[in-house]
């Protein structure tokens, strides 16, 4: 299992050579993690990453320290670096954080959104429709992030939006929408349609109401994520 995961990481890095600067290494490792290419718990072998980039261990370690601070990587003594793996309780907590921050942004977003921003969210919803029809959970998960952030971004609450993206990033390695049943995605997508219509109608109260229902469903899905998938840790992080 470890060898396969190592190979998956190195393959992802090899197909997009980015040079040897610390920033380039940081950006590439972050991209691979946020794309969902590396499940929680995947080892990050410093030596092999350094060899792939043609650099010493130093810039790789510095990049990994930054990603540790962002909550994407964890480091354990004698075990090294790996993609962060939350407990079920921690994952549920991060979804509550996401809900709280998004909710705080929505009323202002409805008021301040431009026509172009409304069209953009509608176009993202079209991509969600297509992903659902095509049975493409990876695409659905990716566009779901764009949809939610697209609803919140017009709030112009820059610090809040930064925290929202930070919280979302921490949950990304799990790729929740990839691991739910198609029927569950369909129900959640029905919520998206109601949220979109409220956003287009500039109806803040309806948007907040629909968002609350949607996040209740999401939290329920998180709570029932099977423990044997390896996506969540068995207990408190060491």
WOBELBEL-V198134 format. One record per residue. N is the residue number from 0. RES is the residue in one small letter. SS is DSSP state (@ for helix, = for strand, . for the rest). NEAR is the number of other C-alpha atoms within 10 Angstrom. D_FIRST is the distance of its C-alpha to the first C-alpha in Angstrom with 2 decimals. Layout:
n = (N,N)
res = (RES,RES)
ss = (SS,SS)
near = (NEAR,NEAR)
d_first = (D_FIRST,D_FIRST)
This chain:
n = (0,1,2,3,4,5,6,7,8,9,10,11,12,13,14,15,16,17,18,19,20,21,22,23,24,25,26,27,28,29,30,31,32,33,34,35,36,37,38,39,40,41,42,43,44,45,46,47,48,49,50,51,52,53,54,55,56,57,58,59,60,61,62,63,64,65,66,67,68,69,70,71,72,73,74,75,76,77,78,79,80,81,82,83,84,85,86,87,88,89,90,91,92,93,94,95,96,97,98,99,100,101,102,103,104,105,106,107,108,109,110,111,112,113,114,115,116,117,118,119,120,121,122,123,124,125,126,127,128,129,130,131,132,133,134,135,136,137,138,139,140,141,142,143,144,145,146,147,148,149,150,151,152,153,154,155,156,157,158,159,160,161,162,163,164,165,166,167,168,169,170,171,172,173,174,175,176,177,178,179,180,181,182,183,184,185,186,187,188,189,190,191,192,193,194,195,196,197,198,199,200,201,202,203,204,205,206,207,208,209,210,211,212,213,214,215,216,217,218,219,220,221,222,223,224,225,226,227,228,229,230,231,232,233,234,235,236,237)
res = (x,x,x,x,x,x,x,x,x,x,x,x,x,x,x,x,x,x,x,x,x,x,x,x,x,x,x,x,x,x,x,x,x,x,x,x,x,x,x,x,x,x,x,x,x,x,x,x,x,x,x,x,x,x,x,x,x,x,x,x,x,x,x,x,x,x,x,x,x,x,x,x,x,x,x,x,x,x,x,x,x,x,x,x,x,x,x,x,x,x,x,x,x,x,x,x,x,x,x,x,x,x,x,x,x,x,x,x,x,x,x,x,x,x,x,x,x,x,x,x,x,x,x,x,x,x,x,x,x,x,x,x,x,x,x,x,x,x,x,x,x,x,x,x,x,x,x,x,x,x,x,x,x,x,x,x,x,x,x,x,x,x,x,x,x,x,x,x,x,x,x,x,x,x,x,x,x,x,x,x,x,x,x,x,x,x,x,x,x,x,x,x,x,x,x,x,x,x,x,x,x,x,x,x,x,x,x,x,x,x,x,x,x,x,x,x,x,x,x,x,x,x,x,x,x,x,x,x,x,x,x,x,x,x,x,x,x,x)
ss = (.,@,@,@,@,@,@,@,@,@,@,@,@,@,.,.,.,.,.,.,.,@,@,@,@,@,@,@,@,@,@,@,@,@,.,.,.,.,.,.,.,.,=,=,.,@,@,@,@,@,@,@,@,.,.,.,@,@,@,@,@,@,@,@,@,@,@,@,@,.,.,.,=,=,=,=,.,.,.,=,=,=,=,.,.,.,=,@,@,@,@,@,@,@,@,@,@,@,@,@,@,@,@,@,@,@,@,@,@,@,@,@,.,.,@,@,@,@,@,@,@,@,@,@,@,@,@,@,@,@,@,@,@,@,.,.,@,@,@,@,@,@,@,@,@,@,@,@,@,@,@,@,@,.,.,.,.,@,@,@,@,@,@,@,@,@,@,@,@,@,@,@,.,.,.,@,@,@,@,.,.,@,@,@,@,@,@,@,@,@,@,@,@,@,@,@,@,@,@,@,.,.,.,@,@,@,@,@,@,@,@,@,@,@,@,@,@,@,@,@,@,@,@,.,.,.,@,@,@,.,.,.,=,.,.,.,.,.)
near = (7,10,8,10,17,17,13,15,21,18,12,16,19,13,8,9,13,14,14,16,15,18,15,16,25,19,14,19,24,19,14,15,24,20,15,17,16,22,20,25,21,23,22,22,16,18,13,16,22,18,13,16,21,12,17,14,14,12,20,25,19,15,20,26,18,14,20,17,10,15,18,25,25,24,17,10,7,6,9,12,21,21,22,27,26,26,17,20,15,17,21,19,15,18,19,17,16,21,20,14,19,25,18,17,23,23,21,17,23,24,14,15,21,12,9,9,17,19,13,16,20,20,13,18,21,14,18,25,19,14,18,18,12,11,13,15,21,17,17,24,22,20,19,20,15,17,21,19,18,19,25,25,23,22,21,14,14,12,8,17,20,13,15,21,15,15,20,18,19,21,23,19,25,23,20,17,21,17,18,16,11,16,10,15,20,14,12,18,19,14,18,22,17,17,23,21,14,19,25,19,13,18,15,19,14,16,25,20,14,19,21,16,13,21,19,14,16,20,17,12,18,18,14,10,15,14,13,9,9,13,23,22,20,14,11,10,12,7)
d_first = (0.00,3.80,5.53,5.22,6.28,8.65,9.97,10.65,12.60,14.45,15.33,16.79,18.77,19.92,21.42,23.62,25.00,27.01,28.44,28.09,29.95,28.45,29.39,27.74,24.42,24.82,25.74,22.91,20.16,22.00,22.33,18.68,17.93,21.02,20.30,17.32,14.99,12.58,11.94,13.08,11.08,9.38,10.22,13.31,13.90,17.70,18.42,16.41,17.90,21.27,21.10,20.32,23.38,25.45,26.32,26.29,24.00,26.84,26.76,22.99,23.38,26.39,24.65,21.84,24.67,26.31,23.28,22.97,26.61,25.97,23.47,20.58,18.79,18.68,19.06,18.69,20.48,18.56,15.21,16.22,15.91,13.61,14.59,16.99,16.21,19.54,20.69,22.30,25.63,24.91,23.73,26.92,28.95,27.81,28.83,32.18,32.53,31.94,34.52,37.03,36.91,37.03,39.91,41.80,41.70,42.60,46.35,46.94,44.76,46.94,50.04,49.01,46.95,48.53,48.96,46.38,43.81,44.62,44.23,40.87,39.51,41.04,39.35,35.94,36.71,37.49,34.02,32.64,34.92,33.59,29.91,30.78,32.80,30.16,27.41,25.42,23.66,22.11,25.62,27.12,25.03,25.92,29.58,29.80,29.24,31.94,34.21,34.16,34.57,37.24,39.16,39.03,39.62,43.34,44.03,44.27,43.02,41.04,39.83,38.81,36.97,35.11,34.02,33.06,30.79,29.27,28.62,27.22,24.81,23.35,22.52,21.24,17.46,17.75,19.56,21.58,23.55,20.56,19.76,23.35,25.40,27.62,30.61,29.61,29.27,32.70,34.27,32.91,34.18,37.58,37.65,36.98,39.99,42.22,41.10,41.76,45.19,46.16,45.08,47.14,50.05,49.94,49.80,48.10,48.74,47.17,44.17,43.60,44.08,41.66,39.09,39.42,38.81,35.78,34.17,34.96,32.99,30.06,30.12,30.21,27.11,25.25,26.52,25.21,21.66,19.66,18.06,15.19,13.70,11.92,14.40,16.66,16.61,18.17,21.09,22.83,20.95,21.38)
